[in-house]
Amino acid sequence: MTLPTPGFSFRVENLDGSARRGVFETPRATIETPAFMPVGTQATVKALTPEEVSSTGARIILANTYHLWLRPGAERVARQGGVVGFMKWPHALLTDSGGYQVFSLAKHRTVDDDGITFRSHLDGTEHRLTPEEAMRVQALLGSDVAMVLDECPPGGAPRSVVEQAIARTTDWTRRGLRVPAAEGQARFGIVQGGIERDLRLSHLQTIAALEVDGVALGGFSVGEPSSAMYDVLAEVGPQMPADRPRYLMGVGTPSDLLRAVACGIDLFDCVLPTRNARNGQALTWGGRVNLRQARHRDDESALDSQCDCAVCRTYSRSYLRHLFKAEEMLGPRLLSLHNLHFYGALMHKAREMIRDGGLGPWTRATLAQMKDLDEILGFRG
């Protein structure tokens, strides 16, 4: 189906229960869904070159509006071809709106019905972000997909706080959509509601009725129990618009992704694979591997025998552990490359299983294997 913005389309090719295998077309890329978007907060996926990120199968990444707005400045980025020209990323780009920073930088901001005032975490200067300014900045950043400004309340917030965030997000969405769209830029709306199912469903109806090219679920993985998130996703995911991409923001673990895929979600982003890599944690088909543990000191086997990435084809667990113990920068680089490759492979296999009608049994077996072999306490299976 052609989306409201020229040059964009989305089609569903296979269904397996509520899970969907589809294709999201942008002017810069063809994105097979479900898909994971590596996070390039400051116009870089930490520790990796664009070529390395592309080698993992990623055809769309995410950059952060708030951080690039403050440094180096949206106008400077625009003069160099937008984020894709600035960082030399050859595929599609999604920019968030700055709304997540309402949650993550709570000590540095104040919120009112008109917008958000941030005290810069860099130099203390004051900056005003409104729905209109968020769209202006994202137009300069030149992303394929711009997110409208939203208010993200913390997990466990009182219902009254969640209701206020919904009201603001709705108003800000309408205001943002009144700003003329940048050429070649689609716009997604964001659904809030915490873990209150009735609020989520009501807000979903409101946002889906607007002329947005896709619908996102925000305000998850912000402190609520994972079981509560899964319960809400199971009810809300299948009721999201069937004719547009469905995006779950800021989530998450391999278990989170596979459970959300089963609920009909198409797009994901999360810092977890690269952040965990910098801490010596590999994500594998056998669960998490902590390379700092002494058990890997003399282990000459591959990091993941089921993985065909360059890291697993080339280096031993012993060598990778040595890099981390020696605090060599190559360690985080190699593990970041592997973890993103694993996430790409996970989504590729999920697409195959949806096509073949076997997602449910495969997901259960995959998560059971990860849980059984996981090296770190607290696996969310």
C-alpha positions, 0 to 999 in steps of 0.5 A, spaced: 500 500 500 502 507 498 503 511 504 500 518 505 507 521 503 509 520 496 515 515 495 513 510 501 509 504 501 508 498 506 505 491 504 504 485 508 507 479 504 505 473 509 501 472 516 502 467 521 497 468 527 498 476 528 505 476 526 507 479 519 512 479 514 512 485 510 516 490 506 517 497 508 519 502 502 523 508 503 526 513 497 533 510 500 532 503 502 527 497 501 526 494 509 524 487 510 520 487 516 520 485 522 527 489 522 531 491 527 534 498 527 541 499 530 541 506 534 546 511 532 544 516 537 550 521 535 550 520 527 554 513 529 553 506 531 558 506 537 564 503 535 562 501 528 563 504 521 557 505 516 560 499 512 560 494 518 553 496 520 550 495 513 554 488 513 549 486 519 543 486 514 541 493 517 538 497 512 535 503 517 538 506 523 536 511 528 539 517 530 537 522 536 534 529 534 535 532 541 543 530 541 544 532 534 540 538 535 545 540 541 551 538 537 553 539 532 547 543 530 541 541 525 543 546 520 551 544 520 548 537 519 544 539 513 549 543 510 553 536 509 547 532 506 543 531 512 545 525 517 546 520 511 551 525 508 554 527 514 556 520 517 556 516 510 550 511 511 548 509 505 541 506 507 535 509 510 534 513 517 529 514 522 530 520 527 526 520 534 523 526 536 526 528 543 520 525 547 524 520 550 529 525 553 523 527 557 524 520 561 531 519 560 533 527 562 528 528 567 533 532 571 534 537 565 527 539 563 521 542 564 514 540 561 508 544 559 502 544 554 506 548 549 513 544 549 519 542 553 525 546 556 531 543 556 537 545 560 543 542 556 547 536 559 553 539 555 553 546 557 547 548 561 544 552 556 537 553 555 533 550 549 526 550 547 523 544 544 516 544 541 512 540 536 514 545 531 521 545 532 522 537 533 519 537 525 523 543 523 530 540 526 528 533 523 527 536 516 534 539 517 537 532 519 534 529 513 531 522 515 527 518 511 522 517 517 521 523 522 517 521 529 512 526 532 514 529 539 511 526 544 511 525 552 514 519 555 512 518 562 516 513 566 514 506 568 509 506 574 507 513 573 500 514 576 494 514 571 493 521 572 500 522 569 499 517 564 493 521 562 496 528 561 502 525 557 497 522 552 493 529 552 499 532 550 502 527 545 495 528 542 496 535 541 503 535 539 502 530 534 496 534 531 501 540 531 507 537 528 503 534 522 500 541 521 508 543 519 509 542 512 512 535 511 519 535 508 520 532 501 522 525 502 520 524 509 515 520 512 512 521 519 510 516 524 505 518 530 506 515 537 501 511 542 502 512 549 499 509 555 503 506 560 501 499 561 494 501 562 490 497 556 484 501 556 488 508 555 493 504 550 487 502 546 484 509 546 490 513 544 491 508 539 485 509 535 486 517 536 493 516 533 491 511 527 486 516 525 491 521 523 494 522 517 501 518 519 505 514 515 506 509 521 504 508 528 509 507 534 508 504 541 512 509 546 513 509 553 515 501 554 521 498 557 522 505 562 521 501 568 515 497 568 515 489 569 517 485 562 511 481 563 506 487 564 509 489 557 508 483 554 501 483 556 499 489 553 503 488 547 499 482 546 492 486 546 494 492 543 499 490 537 494 486 533 489 492 533 494 497 530 493 499 523 494 493 518 496 498 512 502 501 516 508 499 519 508 498 526 514 500 531 515 498 538 520 504 540 526 502 545 525 495 545 529 490 547 532 483 548 532 477 544 526 475 548 522 482 547 523 482 540 520 475 538 514 476 543 513 483 540 514 480 533 508 475 535 504 480 536 504 483 529 510 489 530 514 490 524 520 495 527 524 495 533 530 499 536 534 499 542 541 500 544 542 494 548 546 490 543 552 495 542 551 497 550 552 490 552 558 489 547 562 494 550 561 491 557 563 484 554 557 481 553 555 477 547 548 475 545 548 468 541 543 463 539 545 460 546 543 466 550 548 471 553 556 470 554 560 474 559 567 474 556 570 477 562 568 470 566 575 466 567 571 460 563 573 463 557 580 464 558 583 458 554 576 457 550 579 456 543 571 455 540 568 460 536 563 465 540 557 462 537 557 456 533 551 457 529 553 464 527 556 466 520 559 473 522 566 475 521 567 475 528 565 468 529 569 465 523 575 468 525 576 469 533 576 465 539 573 466 545 579 466 549 582 471 544 576 476 545 576 475 552 583 477 552 582 483 548 577 485 554 582 484 560 587 488 556 582 493 555 583 493 548 578 497 543 578 492 538 574 488 543 568 492 544 568 493 536 568 486 535 563 484 540 558 490 537 559 487 530 557 480 532 551 483 536 548 487 531 549 481 526 546 476 531 540 481 531 540 481 524 540 474 523 534 473 529 530 478 525 531 474 518 530 467 521 523 470 524 521 472 517 523 466 514 518 462 520 513 467 519 513 465 511 513 458 513 508 458 518 512 456 524 514 462 528 510 460 534 514 453 535 521 456 533 520 462 538 519 457 544 525 452 542 529 458 541 528 462 547 528 455 551 535 454 548 537 461 550 535 460 557 538 453 558 545 456 556 545 463 558 551 465 562 548 471 566 542 471 572 536 474 570 534 471 563 528 474 560 525 468 557 
